[in-house]
Amino acid sequence: MKKDTHPEYMEAKVTCACGNVLTTRSTVKEMHVNTCSQCHPFYTGKAKYIDTEGRVERFRKRYAQATTD
């Protein structure tokens, strides 16, 4: 491997908007993010699945007929 061609890989501090601080490794020393695993609705279990157009029901109806034929 050639010298001085790759950036330095160091410990990095990732700060979320909710206040959570993570430590990882990166070529950037400090990062700021809007969401993390502590505040994202998918990971906290507060995610809501909204089916406003009835797509799931239409799918089930369409393929229920195909499997019974």
Number of C-alpha atoms within 10 A of each C-alpha: 5 5 5 7 7 9 9 11 11 12 14 16 17 19 18 18 12 13 12 14 13 12 11 11 13 16 12 14 14 14 13 11 11 11 15 18 11 13 17 14 13 11 11 10 9 10 10 8 6 7 9 7 8 9 10 11 10 11 10 11 11 11 10 11 9 9 7 6 5
